[in-house]
Amino acid sequence: MFYLFIYLFIYLFTCLLLQCNVWLQAFGVDVQSLSEVACRAGMMTLYSASDYSVWLIIAVTVERYVVVCRPLHAASVCRRRRAVSVMAVLVFTFVSINLHFVWTTGLRSVQV
């Protein structure tokens, strides 16, 4: 049961990360416009966290399916090490997918 706590704790963290960006923009602070590095890292982080949170819910759903529908297999399938491995693979996957933001985004000066 500890693996479910791990999933949900990390999900809470990613949701708070995404919500912090919304709160800062509500108060007029645009972190992404502070510097070139902040823009690029912010875009990569926000998109990665957004993708990651969705797939984390899918991982929890699969684990719950195994526990409810296949209770005899749950002891061998649902383990802490597997939960950590799934989360690590998801982080690596989504950071890799969204790494292009480091090269493709940036600040532009617009003359009005």
Buried (B, 14 or more C-beta within 10 A) or exposed (E): EEBBEBBEEBBEBBBEBBEEBEEEEEEEEEBBEEEEEBBBBBBBBBBBBBBBBEBBEEBBEEBBEBBEEEEEEBEEEBEEEBBBEBBEEBBEBBBEEBEEBEEEBEBEEEEE
